Amino acid sequence: MTPRFARHKRTTLAIATAVAAGALLTTGLTTGSAAAQTPADSSAPAAAPVQLSAAARTSLLQQKQADAAETARQIGLGAQEKLVVKDVVKDADGTTHTRYERTYGGLPVLGGDLVVHQAPSGAAKGVTKAVNAAIKVASLTPALTPAKAETQALTAARAAGSQKTAADSSRKVIWAATGKPVLAYETVVGGLQDDGTPNQLHVITDAATGAKLFEYQGIENATGKTLYSGTVTLNSVQSGSTYQLTDTARGNHKTYNLARKTSGTGTLVANSTNVFGTGTASTSSSDQTAAADAAYGAAETWDFYKNTFGRNGIKNNGVGAYSRVHYGNAYVNAFWDDSCFCMTYGDGAGNADPLTSLDVAGHEMSHGVTSNTAGLNYSGESGGLNEATSDIFGTGVEFYANNASDPGDYLIGEKIDINGDGTPLRYMDKPSKDGGSADYWSSTVGTKDVHYSSGVANHFFYLLSEGSGSKTINGVTYNSPTYNGSTVTGIGRAKALQIWYKALTTYMTSTTNYKGARTATLNAASALYGSTSTEYKAVAAAWSAVNVS
């Protein structure tokens, strides 16, 4: 099996997604007083997000939840529908974008997520919905028993390599993501996949007919002397006579050693001196070099999000995740897991090539950001967008770090030699060079594995950043084609990142597909730079160049 990287709600280096539709509001919504804020960049456009203090963010979330019933009424939701605040983004000009989950009759609505956009005055600017269909079901009493739903979920899990004989959990939901809303069961099966990656298969079953409606994988794959980034500065904490890999400057991120285990937290990495790792590869499960790489990757990813977008950690709440190294035996993958709020790294073939390079770390933690913003479903086109988002921001982290031992590039996993021949895992300028990824959109792209359908968005991002044709960047030569034979002029990586981040956090939803992503990024470019700007026109041109219109 070819490794691709995993995500759990768990996530790996490969990723997950959604389709977006918009409905404009015509009525006003109330807002509260202004909250304390710090622009991520004083020269940023008025529509750029600002960094809220922890107290201000909490206050704004509480205010939005307090107003949720009135918001639901004003956007035309039914009497049995309620809104639950998931996140809020505030722009430099005071505009807010509040992301809500939805319930119906007390049951969670999968595909019911939406974003309400409000002007500084409180006037409505619009609503972005995952689905436009009205949420209504005839009965909340299922005809199907939970046991029958579990049987179907276990059958699907066995096809993915799991040996589990019982489901981990099951709940009643309203399934609305792929058509008419219906009462359904969401059943989750754990265990391990056939390559050793933890399994968290979610199976949606119609509670009336027993038909399988959908399934997705919750796991998304996936001073220190590091293996990949040279000698770097790390934060640690002294405890008695030892130093521990705890980064108090970045939400108390901690790095643990699983020592070949596949469960648990592991042992906090500590040393008698304040130096971690040797800078060379080792097959020892007690080696600290992989831990140094993981800690460094986590620090650079934190700083990238904070200094580029004003985002204070994965959840934007100032709380750090944690990292686990030396997972399993010769495990050739890495993954993000929502359930533990952590990154996990295998040691690669022969336990000699840990998957802890800078872009892999940025990729995995970005799965966490996607989960806490748009929540792109990890299947179909939205799954490809999920994976691409991690590739895009993982690339952003690598360029941001500006590390001479691992210069920024548009190659994914080029340091970890996962193919065994020195080639990268993925290429953003021409994704098909990996033998499986799509360069351009087609009606069947959503049937590909999400790590391959991601190629369309990766190619779009490269074209938007650097343009088409041949060029050399940091010593790497690229030659990016276009579907329509056009010549695309890039706007630079910095602006392309701002557009993708704003689209993800304010205009994409769990069901966004490629057409929806085009709309979301155009909306973002319009908000940031204007609808007649060079940047807006470049976004349209780059999508056309990958056959998305």
N, C-alpha and C positions, 0 to 999 in steps of 0.2 A: 504494500500500500504506500503511495506517495504521500509524505507528510505535507500538510498545508498550513498548519497552525489553527488553534481552536478557541472558541469562546463559550463560556457557560453563562448564560445568565447565571453559564460559563462561556468565555470567548477565547478563540485562538487567533493565531496570526492570519488566518484566512478570513471572514465576518458576516453580519446579519441585517435585514430590513422592511420598508413600508410604502403606500400610494397616497398622495395628498390631493385633496380637493378643497376649494375655498368657497365660503359663503359670506357675503358682505352684510354687516350690521347696519341698520338704519336708526337704531336707538342709542342713546347715550348710556354710559356706564359710570358708576361712581368710582372715585379714587380717593386715597387718603393723602396725608401730608408727605412732603418730600423726605426721602431717607438719605442718610449719610452715604457718600459715594466718592470713589476715586477713579478718574479716567485711567484706562490702561495705557493710554498714550494721549498726551495733551493736544497733539496735532490730529487726532483721530476725527473722522467725520461725525456729524451729530447723531447718526444712526448706529454708531459703534457702541457695543455694550460697555457699561461702567462696572467697576469692581465695588460691590457693596460690602460694608463691614458686616461681620457676623450678626451683630445685633440688628442692623438695618435690614438685612436680608430676612432674618427671622420675623421681624415686625411686618415686613411687606408680605411675606407668605401668610402670616396670620390674618392680615387685613383682607387679602384676596380670598382666603377661606371663609372669613366672616361674611364676605359679600357674595359667596358662591350661589346661594339660593336666588338672590336677585339677578345675578349674572345669568343663571340658567333660565330664569323667566324671560329676560330681555332677549336672549338669543333663540327663544322659541322652543325650549325643551319641554317634554311632557311632564305630567304630574309625578310619574314614578321615577323620573330621571334626576339624579343628583350629581354634582360636580365635586371632585376631590383634587385639590391643588397638588401638583407634582413639582413644579418649578416655576420660577419667574425670572425674566431677564429685563433689566432696565437700561434703556439707551441713554446716551449723553444728553439728548434733548428732552428727556423725561418720559418718552414713550415707554410703555410696558408691554411685555408679551408674556402672558400667563398660560402655562401648560396645565391642562386638567386631564385626569382620568374620569371615567363616567361609570355610574352604577344605574341599574334598572331594577326596581323592586328589591333593592338591597344586594343584587348580584353584580359582580364586576362585568363590564362590557368590554370584551376584547375587540379592539378596532374602534372603540368609542372615544379615543383620545382626541383632543382638540386644543387649539391655541387661540386665545382671545387677545387681540391687539387693541390697545387704548392709547389715545393721544395724551399729552401731559395735562390737558384740561379735563380728562375723563371721558371725552367724546370717543365713541367707537370708531375704530379704523378698519375692522373686519374680523373674520373668524376663519381659521384654517382647520378643516376637519379631516380626520383619517378616512371617514366615509360620509357621504351625504344622506344616505338612507335614514329615514325616521326610525328610531329605536322603539319597537313595539312587538310583543309576542302575545299569543292568545292565552297561554297558560304557563305558570311557573312550576307546575307539577309534572315531573318527567315520567314518560311511559317506560323508558329504559331503566334498568337497575344499574347502580354503580358497578356491580360485578361484571356485567357484560361490557361496559366501557373499558374496564380494566383488562379484560381478556384481549380486546382489540389493541390496546396500547402495548401490552406485553408482546403480541405478535409483531408489531412494528419495531419494538425495541430489539427483539431477537434478530430481526433482519439487519439491524445496525451493529450486531455483534454482542449485545448485552446478554448475560446469562441469568438475569434476575427472574425470579418466579413470582414476585408480587410487586405491585406498584408502590411507590413511595408516598404518593398523595393523590387525591382526587377531589374536585370541587365542581359545583354547578356554576355555570357562567352563561352569559349571553354572547354568542359568537356573531360578530357583525363585520369582520374584516374582509370577507370575500363575497358578500352579496346580501340577501335578505336576512335580517337578524333572526336567529333561532336560539331556543334553549339548548344548552349543550353541557357536556362534561369536559373538563380539562384534567387529564390524567398524566402524572409525571412518573417516569420510570428511571431509576438510577443505575448503578453498577458501572461497568467499564465497557468502552467500545473496543472493537477488535484490535486497535493499535495501542491500547492501554490508556487512552484518553478517558477521563471520567465521563460518564453518560448522564445526561439530564434531558431525556426525550419528552417533549410535551405533545400529547395527542389530543386533538379536539374531536369529540364524537357527538353526533346529533342525538339529543336525548329523546327524540320521538321515534326516529327510524333506525338508529344504531349505525348509520353511515359515518365513515371517517371523513371529516370535513377538512382537516389540516393537521400537519405535524411539523415541528421544528426542533432543532437541537439547541438546548440551552447553553451548552459549552461552546465557547468561541476560542479556537486554537490560534495563536498563539505566541585621610590619605589611604586610596586603595590601589593596589597594583593589579589592574584589570587585564583580561585576556585580549579584549578588543579595542579598548580606548586608552591604553597606556596608564601612566601614573596620574591619578586624579585626587582631588581633595574630597573627602567624605566627612559628614557629620557623625559623631559618635557620642555616647554618654559613658562616663566613668562610673562604675559601680564597684566599690571596694578596690580590689587590685586588678580588675579587668575592665576592658573597654567593649561596649556593646554597640552593634550597628543599629542605632536608633537615631533618626533625624528629627530633632525637636524643632528645627526651623521649617519643616515641611509636614506639618500635621502629625508628627510622631510616627512617620513611616518606619517600619521595622523590617528587618531581613532575617528569615529563618532558614534553617537547614533541615530538610526532611530526611536526609541520609538514606535515600533510596526507598523510603516509604511512599505510599500513594494516598494516605489520609492523615488527618490531624494537622496541627499547626507546625510542628517541628520544634527545634531548639533554637532560641535566639542566638544569632551568630555573635561570638565574643572572642576576644584575644587578650593575652597578657600585655601586649604592646599595642599602640594605637596605629598599627599597620595591618591591613587586611589583604591577603592574597600574595601571590608571587609573580604574577604577570605571565605565567606559563600554564599550559594545559596540564591537567592531572586527572587520572581516573579514580582518585580517592574520593569517597563520599564525605570526607571531612575537610576537603580542600576549600579555602575561602576565596579563591579567585573568582568563581562564579558569583559568589555573594557580593563581592566588590563591584562586579559589572552590574548586577541587579540593582544594588543600592544607587550606583551612579546613574543608571537609566531612569530610576524613579525620581531622582533629584532633578535631572535635566528635563524630564517630562513635566514635573510640577512647575518648574521655572518657565518653561515654554508656554504653558497655558496661562500662567499668571502674568507674564510680561508681554505676551502677544495679544491675549484676549481679555485680561483682567479676571480670569477664572481662578478661584481660590480652591484648588483641589478638584478631584474627579466629580464630586457632588456639588462643588462650589460652596461648600460649607466649612472649609478650613480643616477638614479631617483627612488624614492620610490613610491610604490603603496599606497593605503589607505584602511582602514578596516571599515566596518559598522557592528555594533552589534544591537541586539534587533530587528531583521527583522521579520515582520509579527506577527501573533498570534499563539503560540504553533507550530511554524514551526520547523519540525524535519529534518533539513538539513543545509548545508553550501555550498557556491559556489563561483567560480571565474568567473569574467566577464571581457572579453577583452575590451568591449566597454567603461567601466568606469575605467579600469585598477585597479580593486579593489576586495577585499575579502569581503564576506557577510556571517554573521552567524545568524542562528535562535536560539531560546531559548529552543527548545526541548519540549517534552510533558509536558503540564501544565506550560509552561514557566519557569521551574525550573531546567533544565539541558542544559545550553547553550553549543553549539557545538564549543567551543573555545579551546579545548585541544591542546597541543603542536603538536602532530602528524597531527591533522586535519589542523592546520594553515600551517604547512609545506607542507601538501598535496595540499591545495588550491593554495598557491603561486607557487608551482611546476607546476601546470597547466599553469601558466603564462610563466614559463621558457620553457615548451614544445611548447607552442604557438609561442614563439619567436625564437625557434630553428627548430626542425624537423617538427613542425606543424602537428603532427599525426592526421589523420582524426578520428573523434569521432564516429566511427561505425566499425563493424566487428573486425577483428584481430588487426587492427591498433588502434581501439578504446580501446581494452583491453590493448594494450601496453601503450597507453596514461594514462589510469587509473593506471596501474602498476607503471609507472614512478613516479606518484605522491605518491603512497604508498611507493616506494623504497626511494625516497628522503625525504618524511615525516618521515620515520623511521630513516633515516640518521640524520635529524634535532633533533629527540628525543634523540638519542645516543650522538650527538654532545653537546647538552645542559647540559648533565650530571647532571640533576636536581634530588636531592634525593626524591622529592615529586612525580616525574614522571620518574623513571629510564627507560633507553632505553630498548626496547623489539621488537619482531617481530610480534606484535599484532597491529591491526589498530583500533583506536577508542575505546580502552579498558577503557578509563576514562569517556566517556560520556554516558555510559549505554543506548545506543540507542535501544537495544532489550528489555530493562526493566527487565532483569534477571541477570545483572552483566557480561554478556559475551561480548567479543569484536565484532566489526563489521566484521573483517576479520582476517584470520590466514595465515601467510606466510609460515610456515613450512609444513602445510598440509591444503591448502585452502578449500578443500571440507568440513572441519569441520563446516563451516558456513551454510551448507545445500544447497548451490547453486553454489559455485565456482568450477572451474575445476582444478584438480591437474596436469593433463597432457594434451598435445595437442591431438586433434582429428580433423578429417575433418569437424566436425560440431561445433567446439568451437567458430567460428566466428559468429554463429547464436545466441549465448548467449548475454544477456545484458552485456555491456562493463565492468560493475563492477564485473561480474562473470568470463568472459573470461580473465580478468586480472590475475586470479589465476595461469595460466601457467608461466607467467613472474615473479610473486611474488615468486612462488616455486623455479624457477631457481635461483633467487637472493639469497634466503635463503640458498640453497644448495651450491652455489658458495662461499658464505660468511662463512657458518658454517659447511657444510657437512651434510651427511645423518645420520640417526640413532638417538638415544636418548641422550640428553644433557640438562643441566640446565644452564641458562644464566641470571644473575641478578635476581635470585629467580624464574624464569619461566622455566618450563620443556617443552621441545620440543621433538618431535619424527617424523623425516621427512623421508618418504618412497621414493622409486624410481620406475619408470615405468618398468625398465629392471632388477630390483633386484640388481643393482650394488651398490658398496660402493663409495660414493663421499667424497673426502677430501677437505674441504673448504680452501680458501686462505686468509680469513679474510675480514671483512666488508670494511675496508679502501680501499683495492685494488679493491674489487668488485664495490664500488661506483665510483672509478676513471674510471673503464672500462665502466660502464653504462653511465656515463656522457659523456665520449669521444664518445661513440657510438651514443648517442642522438644528440650531437652537431656537429658531423662531418661525420657520416656515415648513419644515418637514414633520411628518407624523409617522406612526408605526407602519402605515401601509404605503408610504411613498414609493412609486416606481420611477423608472427613468424619465418618463414624460413629466411626472410630478417633480422630479429633481431639477429638471430644466426650468420649470416654473418657479421653484423655490429659489434657485440661484439667481434667476433674473430679478425676482422680487428683492433679494438681498443686494444685488448690484445697484438696483434702482434706489433702494433706501440709503445705501452707503455713498453712492457716487452720482446718482441721477439717471433718469430713464433715457437721456440723450447722450450720456457719457461714453467715452471710449471704452471704459470698463464694461458697461452694459452691452455694448455692441460686440465686444470680445467674447463675453459669455455666450451670446447667441451664436456667434461664429464657431466657437469651440464645440458646442453641442451639435451643430449642423455637421461639423467635421467628423463626428463619431456616429452620425446618422440618427440623432435624436432631434425630433422637431415637434 
